[in-house]
């Protein structure tokens, strides 16, 4: 009985998170037009599915579906008019290693990039970002639906491509926690 209650509670929380992630069409349009938004990754979809499936199948209860659920809201792509900042995990095969680096994620800050928005025929937008001052990431392609759900595809120079499912939101307002004099 306790397991049933826990399962129902978990299902309710999952549905509540999914419902809160949706935005209305006007808010989504405003964010895309302003070129200021945050992509919050909820699922990683690596391209190395066969290798990943073998590893995931060894975990207790592992299904080996190829999708990796990301917990929390710490994995983001932050887009502003003058910068792009990424903090995303990476799962897949690298063709070249960064010597002396222990960081394997997709983490960068770019001030020099191109930003192109195309309206899709069936609704939504396709945003293409090409950082010029980041050597590993070639293209970030963000496909945004009218309700705020999005898919981010990252094409890299030295790694296999990876995709992320998630949603967009407004950037957090900067806090004014400076002490008064």
N, C-alpha and C positions, 0 to 999 in steps of 0.2 A: 504494500500500500504506500509506503514511504517513497519507493522508487517511482511509482505512478505520479505522486504529487510533485516530486522533483522534476520528472520528465515534463509534466504539464507546465510547471513554472518556467522551465527552460524554454519550452515552445512559446509561451506567452512573451517572455523577454525577447526572443528572437523576432517575433512578429512586431513587437513594439519598436524595436530598433529599426526594422525595415520600414515601418510606417513613418517614423520620425525622419528617416533619410530622404523621403520624398519632398520635393519642393514644387510649388506651382509653376505654371508656364511663364508667368510674368517675372518671377524672381530668377528663374533660370535664364530667361532672355536678358534680363538686366545684367547678370553676372557675366555672361558670354560677351555682350556688347561692351561692357566696361573693361574687358580684358583683365579682370581682377577676380580670381576665384581660387578655391582650394579643392583639389581632388583628393578624397579620402579613400584609400585602398582597403577593400575588405577581403578580397580573394586574389591570390597569385596563380597564374596559369603558365607555368614554364613550358618551353618547347621540347625539352628533353624528357618527354613523357614515359618512354620505355624504361629509361634508367630510373626515373623517379618512382614509377609504379613498382619496380622491384624492391626499392628501399621501403616505400610506404606499406607494402604488403607484409613486411616483416614486423611492423609495429602491432601491438595488440589492438584488434578491431580495425586494422588498416584495410582500406578498400582498394587503394591504388588507383583512384580516379583521376589523378593528375592535377587536381585543384587543391591548393593549400589555403585553408582559412586563416586569415590574419586577425589576431585579436587586438582589441584596443583601437585607438584612432591615431596612433603615432606614425603610421606610414602615410606620407602625404606628398603631393606635388603642389607647391604654392606658386601661383602665377600672379604677378603684379605687372603694371605697365612697364616698369623699368628693370624687372628681374624675374628669374625663374629659379626656384629652389626645390630640389628633390631630396627626399629621405625615404627610400624604398628598399625592400629586401631584394636579393637576387638568388634565384634557384636555377641552376642550369650549368652548361658547360662553357668554360672560358677558354679562349684560344691562345691567350697570352696572360702572364701573371704580372701584377704590379710588384716590382722588387721593393722589399722593405715595407710593404703595406699589409696590415692585418685586417683591413676593412674590405669586405667582399660585396657590399650592397651598392645600390645606385644612389650615390650621395654627391651632390654638387650644388654650387651657386653660380648662376650665369647672369652677366649684365649685358652681354653681346649676343643677341639671338634674333631670329626672324619668327614672326607670329602671323599665321594665316588662318582665317576663319571662312569656312564654306557652309552655306545652309544646305541641308540634305533635302531631297525631294519629298520624302515621307515624314518630314519633321525632324527637328534636332539639328545638331551642328557637328562639323568635323574641324577640329582645331589641330593645326600642324605647327610644331615648334622645332626649330633647328638651332641648337646652341652652337655658337661659333668659337667660344672660348673654353669649351670642355672637350678634351680629346677622345674620351671613351664613348660618349653618347652622340649618335648621329641625328636621330629623329625621335620626337615624342609625338604620337598621334593620339589625340583624345577625341573619342566619339561620344557626344553628349546627347541624351534624350531629353524630351520636353519636360519630364518629371524630375530631372536632375541625376538620373542614373547615368553612369559613364563607363567606358572601357578605355583603358590607356594601353597603348602598344609602344614598347621601347625597343628601338633598333640601335644596336651597339656596334662599335668597330671591332672589339676584341671578344665579344661574347655572343651566345645565341640570343635571339629575340625572346622577350618575355611580355606577357600581357597581364593586366590587373583589372578586376571588376571593382566598382565602387560607386561613389556618388560625389557630387560637387556641393560645396557650401560656400557661404560668405567667409572671407578672412576674418579672423578674430580682431576686434578693435584693440589698438594698443592701450595698455593700462597706464594711468597716470598715478603711479605709486611713488612719486618723488616726494621726499619729506619737505614739509613747509619750513621756510626760514623765518 
